[in-house]
Amino acid sequence: MSAADTLEHLVKMANQIGSFFESMQDHEKALSDIATHLKRYWDPRMRRALLEHVAKDGGTDLRPMVLEAVKKHEAMLTPAKAVSSQ
């Protein structure tokens, strides 16, 4: 799978998550729940790729609520830096 295919798949999955939470009446809770889901269930490399996509390309292919959640909760979604064991 190419990098473009992988990114397209991540965007599709993020948008599916967003469509589930869009029905919530509490917008702020929905944003938090989207970010929490991504943090809890996505591998750090997946989150990093999504964050880089938003930073580099604007994430215009993401549902508006997903894009808002990623931007608002960027700190939570940013994977911790690996610690060297030297």
Backbone bond lengths (Angstrom), bond angles and torsions (degrees), N, CA, C in turn:
res aa  C-N    CA-C-N  psi(-1)  N-CA   C-N-CA  omega(-1)  CA-C   N-CA-C  phi
1 M - - - 1.451 - - 1.529 107.80 -
2 S 1.323 116.87 130.23 1.461 121.06 -179.79 1.526 110.44 -75.73
3 A 1.333 115.55 165.94 1.467 120.35 178.77 1.529 110.83 -60.51
4 A 1.329 116.31 -38.51 1.468 120.03 179.07 1.525 110.89 -65.27
5 D 1.333 116.25 -41.11 1.468 119.80 177.90 1.521 111.01 -64.52
6 T 1.326 115.75 -41.30 1.462 120.40 179.24 1.521 110.38 -62.14
7 L 1.333 116.85 -46.24 1.459 120.68 179.44 1.523 110.59 -62.89
8 E 1.315 116.70 -42.54 1.467 120.27 178.33 1.530 110.62 -59.42
9 H 1.315 116.36 -40.07 1.469 121.07 178.85 1.536 110.66 -66.62
10 L 1.333 117.33 -41.86 1.469 120.75 178.36 1.526 110.84 -62.34
11 V 1.321 116.27 -43.30 1.468 120.79 178.93 1.528 109.87 -62.18
12 K 1.325 116.41 -43.43 1.468 120.10 179.28 1.527 110.59 -60.68
13 M 1.335 116.62 -45.82 1.471 119.88 179.89 1.527 111.10 -64.54
14 A 1.332 117.31 -43.30 1.467 120.64 179.29 1.526 110.19 -61.05
15 N 1.322 116.86 -41.14 1.463 120.51 179.24 1.527 111.81 -66.66
16 Q 1.322 117.50 -35.00 1.467 120.12 175.96 1.530 110.45 -65.06
17 I 1.319 116.41 -41.49 1.468 120.64 176.77 1.525 109.15 -61.52
18 G 1.320 116.05 -46.24 1.458 120.63 179.49 1.513 112.97 -60.13
19 S 1.322 117.10 -40.82 1.469 119.42 -179.03 1.524 111.13 -64.06
20 F 1.323 117.11 -31.95 1.464 120.40 176.91 1.530 110.44 -65.71
21 F 1.324 117.04 -45.86 1.462 120.80 -174.87 1.531 113.67 -81.39
22 E 1.329 118.39 -13.89 1.465 120.91 -179.63 1.518 113.34 -61.79
23 S 1.314 117.44 -23.20 1.465 119.94 -178.07 1.532 112.72 -78.25
24 M 1.318 117.16 -9.12 1.470 119.95 179.92 1.523 109.77 -67.75
25 Q 1.316 116.33 140.51 1.460 120.21 -179.94 1.526 112.01 -75.61
26 D 1.315 117.47 -31.09 1.462 122.01 -179.66 1.532 108.76 -88.92
27 H 1.329 115.74 102.22 1.464 121.73 -175.25 1.528 111.87 -59.51
28 E 1.324 116.96 -46.59 1.469 120.64 -178.67 1.527 111.53 -62.76
29 K 1.324 117.16 -38.82 1.467 121.32 177.80 1.523 109.81 -66.12
30 A 1.323 116.60 -38.74 1.465 120.32 178.01 1.526 110.69 -62.37
31 L 1.331 116.99 -43.68 1.468 120.40 178.02 1.521 110.72 -60.62
32 S 1.311 115.58 -45.48 1.461 120.85 178.89 1.525 111.33 -62.84
33 D 1.319 116.90 -41.61 1.465 120.98 -178.89 1.531 111.90 -67.61
34 I 1.320 117.38 -36.38 1.467 120.35 175.91 1.525 109.42 -61.73
35 A 1.326 115.96 -49.90 1.464 120.31 -179.16 1.525 111.37 -62.92
36 T 1.314 116.68 -41.15 1.468 120.56 179.20 1.525 110.47 -63.05
37 H 1.316 116.95 -41.58 1.465 120.46 178.20 1.531 110.21 -61.46
38 L 1.326 116.71 -46.77 1.464 119.95 179.46 1.524 111.16 -61.87
39 K 1.300 117.26 -42.33 1.471 121.65 179.83 1.529 110.77 -64.24
40 R 1.305 116.31 -43.82 1.464 121.45 -173.82 1.531 112.74 -74.55
41 Y 1.324 117.43 -39.61 1.460 120.19 -169.18 1.532 115.45 -110.13
42 W 1.309 117.80 -12.49 1.458 119.56 -179.87 1.520 110.16 -98.14
43 D 1.316 115.57 137.94 1.455 122.63 173.79 1.539 108.77 -59.53
44 P 1.330 117.87 145.50 1.469 119.88 179.17 1.532 113.51 -53.30
45 R 1.322 117.97 -35.07 1.475 120.20 178.71 1.522 111.20 -65.49
46 M 1.321 116.95 -34.69 1.462 120.74 178.10 1.527 109.94 -68.05
47 R 1.335 116.20 -44.75 1.470 119.88 178.81 1.523 110.56 -63.35
48 R 1.326 116.96 -42.07 1.461 120.90 179.60 1.531 110.21 -60.71
49 A 1.322 117.07 -43.98 1.467 120.95 179.50 1.527 111.03 -62.49
50 L 1.322 117.24 -40.75 1.462 120.75 178.96 1.527 110.66 -66.26
51 L 1.319 117.11 -44.12 1.465 120.97 178.45 1.528 111.18 -62.84
52 E 1.324 117.31 -41.91 1.466 120.89 178.13 1.521 110.71 -64.03
53 H 1.315 117.14 -38.53 1.465 121.76 177.94 1.529 110.34 -61.87
54 V 1.308 116.90 -44.71 1.468 120.66 179.45 1.528 109.96 -65.03
55 A 1.332 117.40 -43.65 1.465 121.01 -178.48 1.531 111.68 -66.90
56 K 1.314 116.35 -41.31 1.465 121.03 -173.95 1.521 112.91 -84.77
57 D 1.323 116.76 -43.96 1.464 121.27 -172.36 1.524 114.11 -110.93
58 G 1.319 117.16 -2.22 1.455 120.51 178.25 1.517 115.16 86.65
59 G 1.327 117.20 -13.10 1.460 119.88 177.87 1.513 114.12 63.81
60 T 1.329 116.93 28.97 1.464 120.05 -175.86 1.528 113.11 -66.93
61 D 1.335 117.17 -14.52 1.461 120.08 177.64 1.530 112.24 -87.47
62 L 1.327 116.41 -0.56 1.466 121.23 176.03 1.523 109.86 -87.72
63 R 1.320 116.48 149.08 1.465 120.42 173.10 1.533 107.22 -58.98
64 P 1.323 117.88 144.66 1.462 120.13 -177.26 1.531 113.73 -52.63
65 M 1.323 117.48 -40.02 1.463 119.61 -178.76 1.529 111.13 -68.14
66 V 1.318 117.54 -36.33 1.469 120.90 178.25 1.523 109.40 -66.58
67 L 1.316 116.51 -46.16 1.461 120.60 179.21 1.527 110.62 -59.61
68 E 1.317 116.55 -44.11 1.465 120.88 178.20 1.528 110.95 -61.92
69 A 1.318 117.12 -42.82 1.472 121.10 179.91 1.521 111.11 -63.91
70 V 1.325 116.67 -43.30 1.469 120.79 -179.33 1.526 110.06 -63.98
71 K 1.321 117.23 -44.09 1.468 120.38 179.91 1.523 111.32 -67.03
72 K 1.317 116.85 -44.61 1.464 120.97 -176.55 1.524 112.15 -67.72
73 H 1.324 116.86 -34.95 1.467 121.32 -175.03 1.531 111.86 -112.78
74 E 1.318 115.69 31.74 1.469 120.96 -178.43 1.524 112.05 -56.34
75 A 1.317 117.12 -42.53 1.472 120.13 -178.70 1.526 111.00 -61.29
76 M 1.316 117.55 -41.74 1.464 121.12 179.60 1.530 110.81 -66.48
77 L 1.322 116.62 -36.14 1.461 121.05 -175.05 1.525 113.63 -82.53
78 T 1.324 116.74 -18.56 1.462 120.25 -178.40 1.519 109.97 -70.64
79 P 1.336 116.44 121.20 1.470 119.37 -179.97 1.526 111.39 -64.26
80 A 1.317 115.31 147.19 1.461 120.60 176.70 1.522 108.60 -66.41
81 K 1.306 115.39 146.88 1.462 119.93 176.99 1.518 109.18 -70.30
82 A 1.313 115.59 141.74 1.466 120.68 177.77 1.525 109.30 -67.06
83 V 1.307 116.02 139.47 1.459 121.67 179.56 1.519 108.13 -98.30
84 S 1.315 115.51 128.69 1.459 120.66 179.10 1.524 109.79 -71.47
85 S 1.324 116.76 141.84 1.466 120.64 -178.56 1.525 111.76 -100.06
86 Q 1.316 117.52 30.25 1.469 120.99 -179.51 1.486 111.72 -80.01
